[in-house]
């Protein structure tokens, strides 16, 4: 059991990745570039009015587009914002955006309808509230496709992140110290680390997302009172993990419900010892290489979950875990099916 859990939880590139992200968190984010009109923009421009792209932006040597005012909309209008795939020389990340496809630190901004590729970060929202990101495709960025840092009450919807972080072992999408956000109906495929990393972030709703083919977990949650519901997490290293990633406070009160987890190489749904009062409810976990559900904190409540054809136990729980009843396990590798919780076969 211990060896399986360690394999699921390992973040071999975490130190280097966190160093890179911390550098970005620390920026003052002084907006650079010339101001653009609402009719036409070029690479590195800052927009201060509603803007609809009229053409692709290709081979941008540094930033793509920067947002320079509250309450505006950037409509990519089906176009691509394309970086040159190389780090930006001579850019001071302590005072300005560097190598970012779309960068924003303003409130009530909408960014929608196009593709962002080959930058350091695809779409970067910093210390902003009430942003709306819709129908965006981010891929082949050096670090993260879409990242929110210290941002709140924003929505990322019907967007995608694929093949990001391939040389830096970074996730597809990430929230850092960001609260009360909604991440819904998105697709994350083939990113180099986890699909969605939620770190030091509370009261977020992670709903109806599809996450496939990540070497580590599909979703990692480090925070409190997050809801992870109705996601499809398929063929990742691990499925959904409630775990300590940074030193941002308690992990408590998270709800994992009605998710479909299939084909994880290690565990399907996992709860670390430090995660308190987690509720695991009405999930279906199928064909994980290890345990379908593994719970290492006894203040976790398991209710109405189904675990079928997993490589080891259907449900592996520590003694004293809260059994909410209605759990079902059958055709799992360990004939006991469940440990420390009652399961129907």
VEXNULUM-363453 format. One record per residue (C-alpha): x, y, z; residue number from 1. Coordinates in Angstrom, 1 decimal, padded with zeros to 4 digits. Example, Ala and Ser with C-alpha at 12.3 -4.5 7.8 and 13.67 -1.06 7.14 Angstrom:
# residues 2
      px      py      pz    i
   012.3  -004.5   007.8    1
   013.7  -001.1   007.1    2
This chain:
# residues 345
      px      py      pz    i
   000.0   000.0   000.0    1
   002.7   002.5   000.9    2
   004.7   002.0  -002.2    3
   001.6   002.4  -004.4    4
   000.6   005.7  -002.6    5
   004.1   007.1  -002.9    6
   004.1   006.4  -006.7    7
   000.8   008.2  -007.0    8
   001.9   011.2  -005.0    9
   005.4   011.8  -006.3   10
   006.0   015.1  -007.9   11
   009.6   014.6  -009.1   12
   009.7   018.0  -010.8   13
   007.9   019.9  -008.1   14
   010.8   021.8  -006.8   15
   011.9   023.2  -010.2   16
   008.3   023.9  -011.2   17
   007.5   025.7  -008.0   18
   010.6   027.9  -008.3   19
   009.4   028.9  -011.8   20
   005.9   029.6  -010.6   21
   007.0   031.5  -007.5   22
   009.0   033.8  -009.7   23
   005.8   034.6  -011.6   24
   003.8   035.0  -008.4   25
   006.3   037.6  -007.2   26
   006.1   039.8  -010.2   27
   004.8   043.3  -009.9   28
   003.4   042.8  -013.4   29
   003.9   046.2  -014.7   30
   002.1   046.3  -018.1   31
   004.4   046.8  -021.0   32
   004.0   047.4  -024.8   33
   002.3   050.0  -026.7   34
  -001.5   050.6  -026.3   35
  -003.6   049.2  -029.1   36
  -006.8   050.5  -030.6   37
  -009.9   048.4  -030.5   38
  -009.6   047.5  -034.2   39
  -006.1   046.0  -034.6   40
  -003.4   044.7  -032.3   41
   000.1   043.4  -032.7   42
   002.4   041.2  -030.6   43
   003.1   042.8  -027.2   44
   000.3   045.4  -027.4   45
  -001.8   046.4  -024.3   46
  -005.5   046.8  -024.9   47
  -007.7   049.2  -022.9   48
  -011.0   048.8  -024.8   49
  -013.1   045.9  -026.1   50
  -011.1   044.2  -028.8   51
  -011.8   041.6  -031.5   52
  -008.8   040.1  -033.3   53
  -008.9   040.5  -037.1   54
  -005.9   038.3  -037.8   55
  -003.6   035.8  -036.2   56
  -000.6   037.0  -034.2   57
   002.3   034.8  -035.1   58
   005.8   034.2  -033.8   59
   005.5   036.8  -031.0   60
   009.0   037.3  -029.5   61
   007.8   038.1  -026.0   62
   004.2   038.6  -024.9   63
   001.1   038.2  -027.0   64
  -001.6   040.6  -025.7   65
  -001.8   042.3  -022.3   66
  -005.0   043.6  -020.7   67
  -004.7   047.2  -019.5   68
  -008.1   048.1  -018.1   69
  -011.0   046.7  -016.0   70
  -014.3   045.5  -017.6   71
  -013.2   044.8  -021.2   72
  -013.5   041.9  -023.5   73
  -010.8   040.3  -025.7   74
  -012.4   038.2  -028.4   75
  -009.8   036.1  -030.2   76
  -012.5   035.6  -032.9   77
  -011.2   032.1  -033.8   78
  -007.6   033.4  -034.3   79
  -004.4   032.1  -032.8   80
  -001.9   034.0  -030.6   81
   001.4   032.3  -031.3   82
   004.7   032.6  -029.5   83
   008.1   031.8  -031.0   84
   008.7   028.9  -028.6   85
   011.8   030.4  -027.1   86
   012.5   032.1  -023.7   87
   012.5   035.9  -023.8   88
   016.0   037.3  -023.3   89
   016.4   040.4  -021.3   90
   012.9   040.5  -019.7   91
   012.9   041.2  -016.0   92
   010.1   038.9  -014.5   93
   010.2   041.0  -011.3   94
   008.7   044.0  -013.0   95
   006.9   042.9  -016.1   96
   005.1   040.1  -017.9   97
   007.4   037.8  -019.8   98
   006.6   035.4  -022.6   99
   002.9   035.3  -021.8  100
   000.2   034.7  -024.4  101
  -002.5   036.7  -022.7  102
  -001.7   038.4  -019.4  103
  -004.2   040.1  -017.1  104
  -004.3   041.7  -013.7  105
  -007.6   043.6  -014.1  106
  -011.1   042.8  -012.8  107
  -014.3   041.9  -014.8  108
  -012.3   040.9  -018.0  109
  -013.6   038.4  -020.5  110
  -011.1   036.5  -022.7  111
  -012.6   034.1  -025.2  112
  -012.7   032.3  -028.5  113
  -009.3   031.3  -029.8  114
  -006.0   029.5  -029.4  115
  -002.8   030.4  -027.4  116
   000.3   028.4  -028.0  117
   004.1   028.3  -027.7  118
   004.6   030.9  -024.9  119
   006.0   030.4  -021.4  120
   002.5   030.7  -020.0  121
  -000.6   030.5  -022.2  122
  -003.2   032.6  -020.3  123
  -002.1   034.2  -017.0  124
  -004.5   035.8  -014.6  125
  -002.9   037.5  -011.6  126
  -004.6   039.1  -008.6  127
  -007.9   039.7  -010.5  128
  -011.5   039.1  -009.8  129
  -014.6   038.2  -011.8  130
  -012.7   037.2  -015.0  131
  -014.4   035.0  -017.6  132
  -012.3   032.7  -019.8  133
  -014.3   030.8  -022.4  134
  -013.6   028.7  -025.4  135
  -009.9   029.0  -025.2  136
  -007.4   026.4  -026.5  137
  -004.0   026.5  -024.9  138
  -001.2   024.1  -026.1  139
   002.5   023.6  -026.3  140
   003.3   026.3  -023.8  141
   006.5   025.9  -021.8  142
   004.8   026.0  -018.4  143
   001.1   026.1  -017.8  144
  -001.7   026.5  -020.3  145
  -004.1   028.5  -018.1  146
  -003.1   029.7  -014.6  147
  -004.9   031.8  -012.0  148
  -002.7   033.2  -009.2  149
  -004.3   035.0  -006.2  150
  -007.4   035.5  -008.2  151
  -011.1   035.1  -007.2  152
  -014.6   034.6  -008.3  153
  -013.6   033.8  -011.9  154
  -014.8   031.2  -014.4  155
  -012.8   029.0  -016.8  156
  -015.3   027.3  -019.0  157
  -015.3   025.1  -022.2  158
  -011.6   025.6  -022.7  159
  -008.7   023.2  -023.2  160
  -005.1   022.7  -022.2  161
  -003.0   020.1  -024.0  162
   000.7   019.2  -024.3  163
   001.8   022.0  -022.0  164
   004.9   021.8  -019.9  165
   006.6   019.1  -021.9  166
   010.1   020.3  -021.0  167
   009.3   021.6  -017.5  168
   006.9   019.0  -016.1  169
   004.1   021.5  -015.6  170
   000.3   021.0  -015.4  171
  -002.3   021.8  -017.9  172
  -004.3   024.2  -015.7  173
  -003.5   025.5  -012.2  174
  -004.9   027.6  -009.4  175
  -002.5   029.1  -006.8  176
  -004.0   030.8  -003.8  177
  -007.2   031.4  -005.8  178
  -010.6   031.1  -004.2  179
  -014.3   030.9  -005.2  180
  -013.6   030.1  -008.8  181
  -015.5   027.8  -011.2  182
  -013.5   025.4  -013.5  183
  -016.2   023.7  -015.6  184
  -016.6   021.8  -018.9  185
  -012.9   022.0  -019.8  186
  -010.6   019.4  -021.4  187
  -007.1   018.7  -020.3  188
  -005.1   016.1  -022.3  189
  -001.5   015.0  -022.4  190
   000.1   017.7  -020.2  191
   003.5   016.8  -018.7  192
   002.5   016.8  -014.9  193
  -001.0   016.7  -013.6  194
  -004.1   017.8  -015.5  195
  -005.3   020.3  -013.0  196
  -003.3   021.5  -010.0  197
  -005.3   023.3  -007.2  198
  -002.8   024.6  -004.6  199
  -003.5   026.7  -001.6  200
  -006.9   027.4  -003.1  201
  -010.3   027.2  -001.3  202
  -014.1   027.1  -002.1  203
  -013.5   026.3  -005.8  204
  -016.0   024.3  -007.9  205
  -014.3   021.8  -010.3  206
  -017.1   020.4  -012.4  207
  -017.7   018.4  -015.6  208
  -014.1   018.5  -016.7  209
  -012.4   015.8  -018.8  210
  -008.8   014.9  -018.0  211
  -006.8   012.2  -019.9  212
  -003.3   010.9  -020.3  213
  -001.3   012.7  -017.6  214
   001.7   010.9  -016.1  215
   000.7   011.9  -012.6  216
  -002.8   012.6  -011.3  217
  -005.7   014.0  -013.2  218
  -006.6   016.4  -010.4  219
  -004.7   017.3  -007.3  220
  -006.4   019.4  -004.6  221
  -004.5   021.2  -001.8  222
  -007.0   023.5  -000.1  223
  -010.3   023.5   001.8  224
  -014.0   023.3   000.9  225
  -013.5   022.6  -002.7  226
  -016.1   020.7  -004.7  227
  -014.8   018.1  -007.3  228
  -017.9   016.8  -009.0  229
  -018.9   014.9  -012.2  230
  -015.5   014.9  -013.8  231
  -014.2   012.2  -016.1  232
  -010.7   011.3  -015.2  233
  -009.3   008.6  -017.6  234
  -006.0   006.9  -018.1  235
  -003.8   009.1  -015.9  236
  -001.1   008.1  -013.5  237
  -003.5   008.7  -010.6  238
  -007.0   009.8  -010.6  239
  -008.1   012.4  -008.0  240
  -005.8   013.1  -005.1  241
  -006.5   015.3  -002.0  242
  -003.0   016.0  -000.8  243
  -000.5   018.5   000.7  244
   001.5   020.1  -002.1  245
   002.6   023.4  -000.5  246
   002.5   025.2   002.9  247
  -000.7   027.1   002.4  248
  -002.8   026.0   005.4  249
  -005.2   023.3   006.1  250
  -006.7   020.7   003.8  251
  -010.3   020.3   005.1  252
  -013.9   019.9   004.0  253
  -013.3   018.9   000.4  254
  -016.1   017.0  -001.4  255
  -015.4   014.5  -004.2  256
  -018.7   013.3  -005.7  257
  -020.1   011.6  -008.8  258
  -016.8   011.4  -010.6  259
  -015.9   008.7  -013.1  260
  -012.3   007.5  -012.8  261
  -011.0   004.8  -015.1  262
  -007.7   003.2  -016.0  263
  -005.4   005.0  -013.6  264
  -002.1   003.3  -013.4  265
  -001.9   003.6  -009.6  266
  -004.8   004.6  -007.3  267
  -008.1   006.0  -008.4  268
  -009.2   008.4  -005.7  269
  -006.9   009.1  -002.8  270
  -007.0   011.0   000.5  271
  -003.8   011.8   002.3  272
  -003.3   011.6   006.1  273
  -003.3   015.4   006.4  274
  -006.7   015.9   004.6  275
  -009.5   016.2   007.1  276
  -013.3   015.8   006.8  277
  -013.2   014.8   003.2  278
  -016.4   013.4   001.8  279
  -016.1   010.8  -001.0  280
  -019.6   010.2  -002.3  281
  -021.2   008.3  -005.2  282
  -018.0   008.0  -007.4  283
  -017.3   005.2  -009.9  284
  -013.8   003.9  -010.0  285
  -012.9   001.3  -012.6  286
  -009.7  -000.6  -013.6  287
  -007.1   001.3  -011.6  288
  -003.8  -000.5  -011.3  289
  -003.8  -000.2  -007.5  290
  -006.7   000.5  -005.1  291
  -009.8   002.0  -006.5  292
  -010.2   004.3  -003.5  293
  -007.5   004.7  -000.8  294
  -008.2   006.8   002.3  295
  -005.4   007.5   004.9  296
  -007.4   009.9   007.2  297
  -010.0   008.4   009.4  298
  -012.1   011.6   009.4  299
  -013.1   010.9   005.8  300
  -016.7   009.8   005.0  301
  -017.3   007.2   002.3  302
  -020.8   006.9   000.9  303
  -022.3   005.1  -002.0  304
  -019.1   004.6  -004.0  305
  -018.6   001.9  -006.6  306
  -015.2   000.3  -007.3  307
  -015.0  -002.4  -009.9  308
  -012.1  -004.4  -011.5  309
  -009.3  -002.5  -009.8  310
  -005.9  -004.1  -009.5  311
  -005.9  -004.3  -005.7  312
  -008.7  -003.4  -003.2  313
  -011.8  -001.7  -004.3  314
  -011.6   000.5  -001.2  315
  -008.6   000.7   001.2  316
  -009.4   002.8   004.2  317
  -007.7   003.3   007.6  318
  -009.3   002.0   010.7  319
  -012.0   004.3   012.1  320
  -013.0   005.9   008.8  321
  -016.6   007.0   008.6  322
  -018.7   004.5   006.7  323
  -021.7   006.3   005.2  324
  -023.0   003.0   003.8  325
  -024.0   002.0   000.3  326
  -020.5   001.3  -001.0  327
  -020.1  -001.5  -003.6  328
  -017.0  -003.3  -004.7  329
  -016.6  -006.3  -007.0  330
  -014.1  -008.1  -009.2  331
  -011.1  -006.3  -007.7  332
  -007.7  -007.9  -007.4  333
  -007.8  -008.4  -003.6  334
  -010.5  -010.9  -002.7  335
  -011.4  -008.9   000.4  336
  -012.7  -006.2  -001.9  337
  -012.8  -003.5   000.9  338
  -010.9  -002.9   004.2  339
  -012.3  -001.0   007.1  340
  -015.5  -000.1   005.3  341
  -018.4  -002.4   004.5  342
  -019.0  -003.0   000.8  343
  -021.7  -005.0  -001.0  344
  -020.5  -007.2  -003.8  345
